[in-house]
Amino acid sequence: MSLTRRAFLALTALTGLGAAGCSAGDAGPTALRLATGLAGGPYEVLGDRFAAELRHDGFEVRVLRTAASVENLTMLAGGRADVGFSLADSADDAVRVGSQPVSALARMYMNYVHLVVAEDSAVQELADLAGRAVSIGARGSGTAVTAARVIAAAELASAPRVGRLGLDESIKALAGGDIEAFFWSGGVPTPALASLGDIRLVPLEPLVPVLRRAYGPVYEPATVPAGVYGGARVITTVGTPSYLMCRTSLPDEMAFTVTETLFRARDRLQAPSAPGGRLDERYAIGTGVVPLHAGAARYYRTAYG
C-alpha cells in the first residue's frame, strides 16, 4: 500500500471520518467496522481473516458479530458499520425495495441453499416439509429471507411450523428431535455441517425458475458434489452469491483500499470452494441492481488496465 493511502487511513482513524470515532470503553478510534455473521458460518471465518489483512494494510478494524445479511445491511444503512457481508438477494432487496444507502465492493462467491435433514428422515423432497417443524435461519439473516421465499415458492399443502434458529442452534435442534429440517445458506462445504456425518441434503433446484421469475437473476442453479456431506449422489439446489457491501458514504479512497486488500489477499482468505471462491475481478463486478461503490469501481478500472 502506498504511503499516501497509509496517511489517509491514519487521518481517518484520528478524525473518525470513516467510522464511529472514540467511544467509552474503546482503546482508541476505530477506523473500520466490519460486520460479519454467525458462529460456525463462513462470514465469521472469512471476516476474521479479512480483518487481519485490513489491519496489515493500515486499518484499525473492529469486527462486529451479527446475524449476517439483513442485520449487516441495516447496520451499514444506519451508519453503525462500514463494511459487511450479505447474500445477493438480501442486498437486492435493500437497494431495489428499501432504497437503503448501501453499495457493493465485490461479488465474492456462490452460496448454496442447504435444506438439511437427518440421514434417516422421511423428508425426501421440499413438499414433505408440509406441517413439519423446520428452522428457516436466524432472525436478521439472509438464510431466513431465502428460506421463506423457497417455502412460499413450493406452495406446500400445509404450512410448516417455522422456527428461527442460527446454524449451531439448528444443528442441536435437529439432533435433539425438536425440528425435522433446517435451512442454511453458505459455501460448500460448510465446516459445521461437514463434521456431522449423519445428515443429508434435500434437492431444491426445481424451484430456481420460480424464484427467478419472482425475484430476478439473484438465484441460479447450484450443484453440491457427491460425498461433500457423506451422501453418495449429487444434490442440485438453489444458489445465490455473497457480496462484500459497504455504506455508500464510505470515502472513495477507503473503498478503493478495502477492495484492493480483498484481491491482494484472496489466496490467504480461503473463501469457500465454490464458483468465484478464489475471487476474480471479472466475476466480482457482477452485482446486478446493487451499485458498485465509486472507489471499488475505480479499483476494477485499475485492475483491468
C-alpha positions, 0 to 999 in steps of 0.5 A, a space after each residue: 500500500 502506498 504511503 499516501 493511502 497509509 496517511 489517509 487511513 491514519 487521518 481517518 482513524 484520528 478524525 473518525 471520518 470513516 467510522 464511529 470515532 472514540 467511544 467509552 470503553 474503546 482503546 482508541 478510534 476505530 477506523 473500520 467496522 466490519 460486520 460479519 455473521 454467525 458462529 460456525 458460518 463462513 462470514 465469521 471465518 472469512 471476516 476474521 481473516 479479512 480483518 487481519 489483512 485490513 489491519 496489515 494494510 493500515 486499518 484499525 478494524 473492529 469486527 462486529 458479530 451479527 446475524 449476517 445479511 439483513 442485520 449487516 445491511 441495516 447496520 451499514 444503512 444506519 451508519 453503525 458499520 462500514 463494511 459487511 457481508 450479505 447474500 445477493 438477494 438480501 442486498 437486492 432487496 435493500 437497494 431495489 425495495 428499501 432504497 437503503 444507502 448501501 453499495 457493493 465492493 465485490 461479488 465474492 462467491 456462490 452460496 448454496 441453499 442447504 435444506 438439511 435433514 437427518 440421514 434417516 428422515 422421511 423428508 425426501 423432497 421440499 413438499 414433505 416439509 408440509 406441517 413439519 417443524 423446520 428452522 428457516 435461519 436466524 432472525 436478521 439473516 439472509 438464510 431466513 429471507 431465502 428460506 421463506 421465499 423457497 417455502 412460499 415458492 413450493 406452495 406446500 399443502 400445509 404450512 410448516 411450523 417455522 422456527 428461527 434458529 442460527 446454524 449451531 442452534 439448528 444443528 442441536 435442534 435437529 439432533 435433539 428431535 425438536 425440528 425435522 429440517 433446517 435451512 442454511 445458506 453458505 459455501 460448500 462445504 460448510 465446516 459445521 455441517 461437514 463434521 456431522 456425518 449423519 445428515 443429508 441434503 434435500 434437492 431444491 433446484 426445481 424451484 430456481 425458475 420460480 424464484 427467478 421469475 419472482 425475484 430476478 437473476 439473484 438465484 441460479 442453479 447450484 450443484 453440491 458434489 457427491 460425498 461433500 456431506 457423506 451422501 453418495 449422489 449429487 444434490 442440485 439446489 438453489 444458489 445465490 452469491 455473497 457480496 462484500 457491501 459497504 455504506 455508500 458514504 464510505 470515502 472513495 479512497 477507503 473503498 478503493 483500499 478495502 477492495 484492493 486488500 480483498 484481491 491482494 489477499 484472496 489466496 490467504 482468505 480461503 473463501 469457500 470452494 465454490 464458483 468465484 471462491 478464489 475471487 476474480 475481478 471479472 466475476 466480482 463486478 457482477 452485482 446486478 441492481 446493487 451499485 458498485 461503490 465509486 472507489 471499488 469501481 475505480 479499483 476494477 478500472 485499475 485492475 483491468 488496465 
